Each structure stands twice: as structure tokens, then as C-alpha cells.
């Protein structure tokens, strides 16, 4: 969809539907565009060498004069992590609660964007006029403080984006979800509801975060040696409960892992963490203290290769070793795709003699989700009573199941829109339908490169990882086309040269005969020479090895 004005309501996602992560939703009416969240996701297994993935925002760049700002629901990476990359191309105001902006500012400072980015502090009472769209907010519960849902009033009607939410009746920080405000919004009338689907597969209600604190304290009391707790750095409620349990059991806390140190520092400075004086110790002090007086708070709950817990499990951490008898608590559920990394880390911890507590919260007791289960999703639907429903946040099966839950509470099937990234829902005169697509997709970040690695580069990396590379270097005479030196064949990741001399000698002979034949036929274009060498060598190597290495001919003329 190109740059144009539309006097109808458009709702679409540039990230965050049919997948976990990189959430970004767009609500547009006429010449006004409001963006909700700007997240990232971590690469899948086939994205070799890629660091992170962000949404393609080419539609927003084409319509930059219409973008009124980016509203942030909370401070998790999959909702704010893309901002340093997006704001370089689209310098618009960002709006967030106190803790959310605190976490964002640390990212922008690191990216050198803090001074040029307009940041607006909001709370649950704020009202923002963004052209024809008015934004208001309501408190929600999640695994990070200061999370909010958003109500966007448009000339067509109200669009509600829940953000990530659960209904925790006993929240750790006593910040209750504002059910009265949600009911008021529903009573006024909701045209479209965009609601979190992450736990649509789980029946019942999600447990209270407070139950985790009770279990942590019990584990701390039972443990005769050191306790290591790995959790998401941004789960500030969980961090607070670790600190509370340590205080109750007279232990000191060492914080390890860059992201954990950053979040603890920011959250405590802003008043979201209560840390008693003298509670925190440096990692260097861990080995000097009695083992039953130490708690190590660490990153690495997802088995990330370079995280603090993984390095401790491999005995490669510079400051802390896991000792036999230590207790390690993995207070998180693996993100889909990370199960094998977590399993590998757990195995290595067992090898070191640690007692490891891991697994789903219902089994281990040391983790509950930050997302509402089926009964909470139904409650949100009943509070809002939307005319149209768009499930968001989650894999496709979760969106589909959330749609089925909506049917159970009385929403007609034809009024439920399960959309893919880039698909639009158009609402005009109160009538919704699937609209045309907008440009969308993934932008891959590799080091400092943004979007310069695409499918072709990934295909080459995959090929290199599977069968390796063979480089063929030949020098030809400019005068008569004869071979002056070579062919020299260099193998990397294909075969071990010392054990494959016969194979490479035959490959050398095939390259020589192919070039000789081509020169005798007056074929001297480099592209043609390279193609014939690759084809002849590729056929031979496949016949001999059933492998297809990448063949890279380098032909020079002297």
C-alpha cells in the first residue's frame, strides 16, 4: 500500500502476530498513525549469524509525516527492543510509563539517540490527543511493573490494545489491574479489541506471582549451600521476591549478568525495587562468604550461550563456579525453540553436582507466567464486549484458540479477524473487513548491519554450514589463454585435505581439462569459465561424496 489518505480505520501488525516477539501494531485513521510498541525477537535456528530481528517499517517510513508517535505498553524486550533501530529511521515521539521509559533511555543512551528522541512520560490517568486519535490508558498486571493497556478513540470508535496482561489478585507491588476502568471502557463501547493470546492454550487462571515468593523462601531455607536464581532480567517482581527471600533467610545477593545489573540499577533508582542497605555484594565476594549466606541472581534462564548461568555451567565464568551441593533455580519457562539450550545447561549443572530446580511453574513452583490463561482471556473479552476481535501476541495456534474462546463468550465468528503480519483490517461506517496488505516482513540485524543480510546471504551461510566451501584459484595468460599457475584448490569445511589427496588431485585434473577445452573453443568470458568449472566440479564431487559444497572459482589473468 503506497502513501495515501484514507478516511477509514486501518488496523494491522508489522510484528507480533503468528510469532513470539517483535511486537508492533499500527492504528491509522485518515492522516493519523499511532504505533503501539516496537519490539525485537531473537533469531530462529536457520538465521545463521543473525543477532536480532526487527519489523520492516517501510510503510511507516513512506508515511512518516502521518506518524504521531509510538505508545509503549511495558518495558520487555519484545516490546521496546527495536526502538534504537526504528528511531534511527523514524524520529517520532515515544510515550511510556516511568519504568518503561527508564529502560528505553538506557537503550537510547547506548545507541547515541537519547538527545534527539522526544520522550513523554505517561501514567494510567494520561490523555493524549494525537490528531484524530485520542489515547487513554488503564493499569494491567504483568511480570514487569508499570504495564498498561491502551484505548484509542477514533472517529470510527474505540480500539483497545491490552498489551501483555494477567489478572493477579495479589500482585507483589500491590498495583492492581484497573478492572473498573476496563469495565467503563467496555460500557462506553469498544469497536475492536486487540488482546494478548500468549497463554490461550492454558486452561484456568495463571497463578499469582506472590506464590513464587513463598516457594523461593522455602528453597532458600532448605539449601545448605549457595543458591543461584536465573530469571528474566526484566521480571522486576521476581527480582524483588529473590531479594525479599534473601533478606528473610539472612543471605546476601550478588547480581551477575550485564542485563540483570542494568535492570536492577534502573529499577532501584526509580523506586521499583526495594533493596535493603548492605544486601548487594560484588561477585568477587561470593567465594569469600559462607556458602549458606549467598544468593546469586543471574541471567541465563533461556540457556543463552553467552549468559552468566551458561558460563557458570560450563565452568568458564571468570568470577563464579558452581560447586557440588549448590542449588540452581531456573525461574522461567523456556521460550518455544529454546528448550534444547535450557536442557543442555541443566545437564551441565547436574554434571557439576548441583541440585537443579527447573520445569513449568506447576511442577517447580518457582515460576508463574506473566500472561493470562483462558479464564482471564474470557474475562477481558467480557469486560470489553467488543464489536470486533483481533487476537494478537503469539503463535498462530494461540491466535486461533483465542478466537475460539471469543466465540464461547458470544462474539460471532465472522467478527473475529485472525491476521498475519501486513494484513489489514479496514473498518468503515462500523463495518469491518479484511483489507489490502501493507509492506511488511523481517529486518535482520547482524552486528552493525541493519537489513543487509537477506535470504540469499542466509542461503549461502546455510550451504557453508552444511557442506563447506571449495575455492579454486587459477592464473591464465592474457596472450594465449594457457594456464600459468594452478589450479590450486582450498577446502574449508568440506574434506580434510591430508586425507583426501586423491579426491582433490582428480578435482584439479577436471578443472584443468575443463579450462583447456574452453580455451580451445575460444570461450574466454570469465563468467562462462567460472560457470563451466563450477558445473563440472560440482557433478564430480557429488558423485564421489554425495555433498554439494559451495564452489568459488577465482580466475586471474596475467
C-alpha positions in Angstrom: 0.0 0.0 0.0 1.5 3.3 -1.0 1.3 6.7 0.5 -2.4 7.9 0.5 -5.1 9.3 2.8 -7.9 7.1 3.9 -11.0 8.2 5.9 -11.4 4.8 7.3 -9.8 2.9 10.2 -6.9 0.6 9.5 -5.6 -1.9 12.0 -2.6 -4.1 11.2 0.6 -5.6 12.6 4.1 -5.2 11.4 5.3 -7.7 14.0 3.8 -9.8 16.8 1.1 -12.0 15.2 1.7 -15.6 14.4 5.0 -15.5 16.3 6.6 -14.8 19.6 8.3 -11.4 19.8 8.9 -8.1 17.9 5.5 -6.7 18.7 4.4 -3.7 16.6 0.8 -2.7 15.9 -0.4 0.2 13.8 -3.8 2.0 14.1 -4.4 4.6 11.3 -7.3 6.9 10.7 -7.1 9.3 7.7 -3.8 11.2 8.1 -3.0 10.0 11.6 -1.0 6.9 12.5 -0.4 5.7 16.0 2.1 2.8 16.6 1.8 0.5 19.7 5.2 -1.0 20.8 8.4 -1.5 18.9 9.9 -4.8 19.8 12.5 -7.3 18.6 12.7 -11.1 18.6 15.7 -13.3 18.8 16.7 -15.3 15.7 15.5 -18.7 14.8 17.9 -21.6 14.2 18.1 -21.1 10.4 19.0 -17.5 10.8 22.7 -18.2 11.0 24.8 -15.4 12.5 21.9 -13.1 12.9 21.8 -11.2 16.3 18.2 -10.0 16.4 15.1 -9.5 14.2 13.0 -6.3 14.0 9.9 -5.4 12.0 10.1 -4.0 8.5 8.8 -0.4 8.9 9.0 0.7 5.3 5.2 1.5 5.4 5.8 3.9 8.3 8.8 5.5 6.6 6.7 6.1 3.5 4.0 7.7 5.6 6.4 9.3 8.2 4.5 12.7 8.1 1.4 10.9 9.5 3.1 9.0 12.4 2.1 10.8 15.6 4.2 8.7 17.9 4.9 5.3 19.4 3.0 4.2 22.5 4.7 1.6 24.8 2.7 -0.8 26.8 5.6 -2.0 29.0 9.4 -2.5 29.1 10.0 -6.0 27.9 12.5 -6.5 25.0 9.9 -7.9 22.6 8.0 -4.5 23.0 10.8 -1.9 23.3 14.0 -3.7 21.9 13.5 -2.5 18.3 13.4 1.2 19.3 17.1 2.1 18.8 16.9 0.7 15.2 13.4 2.2 14.4 14.2 5.7 15.7 17.2 6.0 13.5 14.9 5.9 10.5 11.7 7.3 12.1 12.4 10.1 14.6 9.0 10.3 16.3 8.0 10.9 20.0 7.7 7.9 22.2 5.3 7.6 25.1 5.7 5.3 28.1 5.3 4.9 31.9 8.2 5.7 34.3 9.9 2.3 34.4 9.3 1.7 30.7 11.0 5.0 29.7 13.8 4.3 32.2 14.6 1.1 30.4 14.2 2.7 27.0 16.5 5.6 27.9 19.3 3.2 28.8 19.0 1.7 25.3 18.9 5.1 23.6 21.9 6.3 25.5 23.9 3.3 24.4 22.8 3.9 20.8 23.6 7.6 20.9 19.9 8.6 20.3 19.0 9.9 23.8 19.4 13.6 23.0 17.5 13.6 19.7 14.5 11.5 20.8 11.4 13.1 22.3 10.2 11.1 25.3 6.9 11.7 27.0 6.1 10.3 30.5 2.5 8.9 30.8 0.5 7.1 33.5 -2.9 5.5 33.7 -4.5 8.9 34.0 -2.9 10.4 30.9 -4.9 11.6 27.9 -3.0 12.1 24.6 -4.5 13.9 21.6 -2.8 12.5 18.5 -4.6 14.2 15.6 -8.0 12.5 15.2 -7.0 9.7 17.7 -7.2 10.2 21.4 -5.2 7.8 23.6 -6.1 6.9 27.2 -4.6 4.1 29.4 -5.5 1.5 32.1 -3.4 -0.4 34.6 -2.7 -4.1 33.9 -0.8 -6.8 35.7 2.2 -8.4 34.0 5.7 -9.7 35.0 7.1 -6.2 35.0 5.8 -3.1 36.8 4.1 -0.1 35.1 2.4 -2.1 32.4 -0.6 -0.6 30.8 -3.3 -1.3 28.2 -4.3 1.4 25.7 -7.6 2.7 24.5 -7.5 4.6 21.2 -10.6 6.6 20.5 -11.1 7.2 16.7 -13.9 8.7 14.7 -15.0 5.1 13.9 -15.0 4.0 17.5 -12.7 2.8 20.3 -9.8 0.4 19.6 -8.4 -1.3 22.7 -4.9 -2.9 22.9 -4.5 -4.9 26.1 -0.7 -5.2 26.0 0.6 -8.3 27.8 -1.6 -9.0 30.8 -2.9 -11.3 33.5 -5.3 -10.7 36.4 -3.2 -11.2 39.5 -5.4 -10.7 42.6 -2.4 -10.5 44.9 0.3 -8.6 43.0 3.7 -8.3 44.5 3.8 -4.5 44.2 0.1 -4.0 45.2 -0.6 -2.4 41.8 -3.9 -4.0 40.9 -5.3 -4.2 37.4 -7.9 -1.5 37.0 -11.0 -3.6 36.3 -13.3 -0.7 37.0 -11.6 1.3 34.2 -11.8 -1.7 31.8 -15.5 -2.1 32.6 -16.1 1.6 31.9 -14.3 1.4 28.6 -16.5 -1.7 27.7 -19.7 0.1 28.8 -18.9 3.1 26.5 -18.4 0.6 23.7 -15.4 -1.0 22.1 -15.2 -1.2 18.3 -12.2 -3.5 18.2 -10.2 -5.4 20.9 -6.6 -6.5 20.3 -5.9 -8.9 23.1 -2.8 -11.0 24.3 -3.0 -14.6 23.2 0.2 -16.0 24.7 -1.5 -18.4 27.1 -4.6 -19.2 25.1 -3.6 -22.9 25.2 -3.7 -23.0 29.1 -7.0 -23.7 30.8 -7.9 -22.0 34.1 -6.2 -19.0 35.7 -2.5 -18.1 35.9 -1.1 -18.3 39.4 -0.2 -15.2 41.4 3.5 -14.0 41.4 3.2 -14.0 45.2 3.1 -17.8 45.3 6.6 -17.8 43.8 8.0 -15.8 46.7 6.7 -18.3 49.2 8.4 -21.2 47.3 11.7 -19.3 46.9 11.9 -18.5 50.6 11.3 -22.2 51.4 14.1 -23.3 48.9 16.5 -20.8 50.4 15.8 -22.1 53.9 16.4 -25.8 52.8 19.6 -25.1 50.9 22.7 -25.7 52.9 25.0 -24.0 50.3 24.8 -21.3 47.8 21.6 -20.6 45.8 21.7 -19.4 42.2 18.5 -18.0 40.7 18.3 -17.5 36.9 15.3 -15.4 35.7 14.5 -12.8 33.1 16.3 -9.6 33.9 13.2 -7.5 33.2 11.0 -9.6 35.6 11.3 -7.0 38.3 8.7 -8.6 40.5 10.7 -11.9 40.5 13.9 -10.0 41.3 12.1 -8.3 44.3 11.0 -11.7 45.6 14.5 -13.1 45.4 15.7 -10.1 47.4 12.9 -10.5 49.9 13.6 -14.2 50.3 17.3 -13.5 50.8 16.5 -10.9 53.5 14.2 -13.4 55.3 16.9 -16.1 55.3 19.8 -13.7 56.1 21.6 -14.2 52.8 23.4 -11.6 50.7 22.7 -11.2 46.9 25.3 -11.0 44.1 23.9 -9.8 40.8 25.6 -11.3 37.7 24.9 -10.7 34.0 25.0 -7.3 32.2 21.3 -7.0 31.5 20.4 -8.1 35.1 22.8 -5.4 36.5 21.3 -2.8 34.2 17.7 -3.6 35.2 18.4 -3.8 38.9 20.2 -0.5 38.8 17.5 1.3 36.8 14.6 -0.2 38.8 16.1 0.5 42.2 17.0 4.1 41.2 13.4 4.7 40.0 11.9 3.1 43.2 10.6 -0.1 41.7 12.9 -2.3 43.7 13.3 -2.2 47.5 16.8 -3.3 48.3 17.9 -3.2 52.0 21.2 -1.5 52.8 24.1 -3.8 52.6 22.1 -6.5 50.8 24.0 -6.5 47.5 27.6 -7.8 47.3 30.1 -7.9 44.4 30.6 -11.2 42.5 34.2 -11.2 43.8 32.9 -11.5 47.4 30.9 -14.7 46.7 33.8 -17.1 47.3 34.8 -15.3 50.5 31.5 -15.7 52.2 29.9 -18.7 54.0 28.1 -20.8 51.3 24.7 -20.7 53.2 24.8 -16.9 53.3 24.9 -16.2 49.5 22.3 -15.9 46.7 23.5 -15.3 43.1 20.9 -13.6 40.9 21.8 -14.3 37.3 20.7 -14.1 33.7 20.6 -17.2 31.5 17.1 -18.7 32.2 16.8 -19.4 28.4 20.2 -21.2 28.1 21.6 -18.4 26.0 25.2 -19.4 25.1 26.9 -16.3 26.5 24.7 -15.7 29.5 26.1 -15.8 33.1 24.4 -19.1 34.0 25.5 -20.9 30.9 29.1 -19.8 31.5 28.9 -20.9 35.1 27.5 -24.3 34.0 30.5 -24.7 31.6 33.0 -23.6 34.3 34.1 -20.6 32.1 32.7 -17.8 34.2 35.6 -15.6 35.5 34.3 -15.0 39.0 31.8 -17.7 40.0 32.0 -21.5 39.8 29.2 -23.9 40.5 30.2 -26.3 43.4 28.7 -29.7 44.3 25.7 -29.2 46.5 24.8 -25.7 45.2 21.1 -25.2 44.4 20.3 -23.7 41.0 16.8 -22.4 40.4 15.7 -21.7 36.8 12.7 -19.5 37.4 11.3 -19.2 33.9 9.6 -21.3 31.2 11.7 -21.9 28.0 10.5 -19.7 25.1 9.5 -22.0 22.2 12.7 -23.0 20.4 14.9 -22.6 23.5 14.1 -25.9 25.1 17.3 -27.7 23.9 19.5 -24.9 25.1 17.9 -24.9 28.6 18.1 -28.7 28.7 21.8 -28.6 27.8 22.5 -26.1 30.6 20.5 -28.2 33.1 22.6 -31.3 32.1 25.9 -29.4 32.6 24.7 -28.2 36.0 23.9 -31.8 37.1 27.3 -32.9 35.9 28.8 -30.3 38.3 26.9 -31.8 41.2 24.3 -29.0 41.6 20.7 -29.5 42.7 18.7 -28.0 39.9 15.0 -26.8 40.2 13.5 -26.3 36.8 10.5 -27.0 34.6 7.0 -25.5 34.3 5.8 -23.4 37.3 3.1 -26.0 38.1 5.9 -28.6 38.7 8.7 -26.5 40.2 6.7 -23.8 42.0 9.4 -21.2 41.3 7.8 -19.7 38.2 4.4 -18.4 37.1 3.6 -16.8 33.8 3.0 -13.1 33.3 0.2 -13.8 30.8 -3.4 -14.6 31.5 -4.8 -18.1 30.9 -8.1 -19.0 29.2 -10.4 -17.8 32.0 -8.6 -14.4 32.2 -8.8 -14.0 28.4 -12.5 -14.6 28.7 -12.8 -12.1 31.5 -11.1 -9.4 29.3 -13.4 -10.2 26.5 -16.4 -9.9 28.8 -15.2 -6.6 30.3 -14.6 -5.1 26.9 -17.5 -6.7 24.9 -16.0 -5.6 21.6 -17.9 -5.5 18.3 -14.8 -7.0 16.5 -12.0 -9.1 18.0 -8.4 -9.4 16.8 -6.2 -11.8 18.8 -2.6 -10.7 19.0 0.8 -11.8 20.6 1.5 -15.4 20.0 2.0 -18.3 17.5 -0.8 -18.9 15.0 -2.3 -21.8 17.0 -2.6 -19.4 20.0 -4.5 -16.8 18.0 -6.8 -19.4 16.6 -7.6 -20.8 20.1 -8.1 -17.3 21.4 -10.6 -16.8 18.6 -12.5 -19.9 19.7 -12.6 -18.6 23.3 -14.1 -15.4 21.9 -16.8 -17.4 20.2 -17.6 -19.1 23.5 -18.3 -15.7 25.2 -20.7 -14.7 22.4 -18.6 -13.0 19.7 -19.7 -14.1 16.2 -17.1 -16.0 14.2 -17.4 -13.5 11.2 -16.4 -10.7 13.6 -13.1 -12.3 14.6 -10.1 -11.4 12.5 -7.0 -13.6 12.7 -4.5 -11.7 10.7 -0.9 -12.2 9.5 1.8 -9.6 9.5 1.0 -7.0 6.9 -2.7 -7.9 6.6 -5.1 -5.1 7.4 -8.5 -4.9 9.0 -10.4 -2.0 7.4 -13.3 -0.5 9.4 -15.6 2.0 7.6 -19.0 3.1 8.9 -18.8 0.5 11.6 -18.3 -2.4 9.2 -15.0 -4.4 9.3 -13.4 -6.4 6.5 -10.0 -7.7 5.5 -8.2 -5.0 3.5 -5.2 -5.0 1.2 -1.8 -5.8 2.5 0.9 -3.3 3.5 4.6 -3.9 3.0 5.9 -5.9 5.9 8.4 -8.6 6.9 11.6 -9.2 8.9 14.7 -7.0 9.0 17.7 -8.9 10.2 20.4 -7.3 12.3 23.9 -8.7 12.1 26.5 -6.8 14.0 26.2 -3.2 12.8 24.4 -4.2 9.6 20.7 -3.5 9.5 18.8 -5.3 6.8 21.9 -6.0 4.7 21.6 -9.8 5.3 18.7 -11.2 3.3 17.5 -14.6 2.1 20.4 -15.1 -0.4 23.0 -14.4 2.2 21.3 -16.7 4.7 21.1 -19.4 2.0 24.8 -19.1 1.4 25.5 -19.3 5.1 23.3 -22.4 5.4 25.1 -24.0 2.5 28.5 -23.2 4.0 27.4 -24.7 7.3 26.2 -27.9 5.7 28.9 -28.9 3.1 31.6 -26.3 3.4 33.4 -24.4 0.6 35.9 -25.2 -2.1 38.0 -22.3 -3.5 39.6 -22.9 -6.9 42.4 -20.4 -7.9 43.7 -20.3 -11.4 46.0 -17.9 -13.2 45.7 -17.6 -17.0 47.9 -16.0 -19.7 46.3 -12.9 -21.3 48.1 -13.6 -24.6 47.3 -17.2 -25.3 44.9 -18.3 -22.5 47.2 -21.0 -21.2 47.2 -21.9 -17.5 50.2 -20.2 -15.9 49.7 -21.4 -12.3 47.2 -23.6 -10.6 44.6 -24.8 -10.3 45.1 -24.5 -6.5 42.2 -26.0 -4.5 41.5 -24.8 -1.0 39.0 -26.8 1.1 37.2 -25.4 4.2 34.6 -27.4 5.9 34.3 -29.9 3.0 37.0 -32.5 3.4 40.2 -32.8 5.4 42.9 -32.2 2.8 45.6 -34.6 4.1 43.1 -37.5 4.0 41.6 -36.6 0.6 44.6 -36.0 -1.6 43.3 -38.4 -4.3 39.9 -36.7 -4.5 41.5 -33.2 -4.8 44.0 -34.4 -7.4 41.2 -35.6 -9.5 39.3 -32.4 -8.9 42.4 -30.5 -10.0 42.5 -32.6 -13.2 38.9 -31.9 -14.0 39.3 -28.1 -13.6 42.4 -28.2 -15.8 40.7 -30.2 -18.6 37.6 -28.1 -18.5 39.6 -24.8 -18.8 41.8 -26.3 -21.6 38.7 -27.4 -23.6 37.0 -24.0 -23.2 40.1 -22.0 -24.2 40.5 -24.2 -27.3 36.9 -23.3 -28.2 37.7 -19.6 -27.8 35.4 -19.3 -24.7 37.2 -16.6 -22.7 34.5 -14.7 -20.8 35.2 -15.0 -17.1 31.5 -15.6 -16.2 31.3 -18.5 -18.6 34.6 -20.0 -17.5 33.5 -19.9 -13.8 30.1 -21.5 -14.6 31.6 -24.4 -16.5 34.2 -25.0 -13.8 31.5 -25.0 -11.1 29.2 -27.3 -13.0 31.9 -29.9 -13.9 33.5 -29.8 -10.4 30.1 -29.9 -8.7 29.0 -33.0 -10.6 32.2 -34.8 -9.8 32.2 -34.0 -6.1 28.6 -35.0 -5.7 29.2 -38.4 -7.4 32.2 -39.0 -5.2 30.9 -37.7 -1.8 27.1 -37.0 -2.1 27.9 -33.5 -0.9 27.4 -30.1 -2.5 30.0 -27.7 -1.2 29.9 -24.1 -2.3 32.4 -23.8 -5.2 34.1 -20.5 -5.6 36.3 -20.2 -8.7 38.8 -17.3 -8.7 40.3 -16.8 -12.2 43.0 -14.2 -12.8 44.7 -13.1 -16.0 48.3 -12.0 -16.2 
